[in-house]
Amino acid sequence: MHMSKDSEIREAVRRRYSETALSGAAGCGCGGGCCSPHNTATSGALAISVGYSEEELQSVPEGANMGLGCGNPQAIAALTPGEVVVDLGSGGGFDCFLAARQLGAAGRVIGVDMTPEMVEKARRNAAAAGFTNVTFRLGEIEHLPVADAEADVVLSNCVINLSTDKAQVFREAFRVLKSGGRLAITDIVAVADMPEDLRANVMLHAECLAGAARVEALEEMMRQAGFAQVSIRVNPASAQMMDTMFPGLGLGGVVASAVLEAVKA
């Protein structure tokens, strides 16, 4: 029995990040390190290039920063002590640990990842560094293992583009947010129609590229989920980075990194 295209993409993504967790290899297409060897300098340089500070890099457990992001959702989240944060696709826990520092002992961070190997890695990182206000749960971002109206903020960093049902992701984010809760997301979006040969490339889906949705479609999904104050801001400078990372594919005019924000009114 043949897998559906969506199932094939989901399995490729799961396999890609399982291997990343086990090998420690840094990066994906969205961060620019898909072929980079894993070392502190490489993943650190990738993180700084997308908006993290040196101080933030030094404050997290070794191995938490895997060079997998395309932005810094902390910079837009305006977190305050005591809040509850859910991180979609938490990986090694990098953004979770940064959020935990801002929230203090009274706050909580829930990281959700579909890959058992990533969840294990993040839990080890948390235990090694003594983070007691962070938990990591195995689950899919389309079906979050989080209670209704539990979170003040939903974060995500270069993960929603990997989903084959992005509308469901936004519905789930809306469900778990409290009234007045907010989205703070960095991701890869499409700024033009993607050529069909690229869209059909399963491995480019796993590299955070082929699954990117058009800005207009994402805005409509967010509004349909119930969000207000929807905002998607594209980073035009990221186009050159895409062409540098994937020469010959012409991705610079097709995809870019962006900041997505909204509020549960």
Helices and strands as residue ranges (DSSP letters): H 5-23, H 40-49, H 54-58, H 74-77, E 84-88, H 94-103, E 108-113, H 116-129, E 134-138, E 151-157, G 160-162, H 166-176, E 177-190, H 196-199, H 202-206, H 215-225, E 228-234, H 238-245, G 251-253, E 255-263
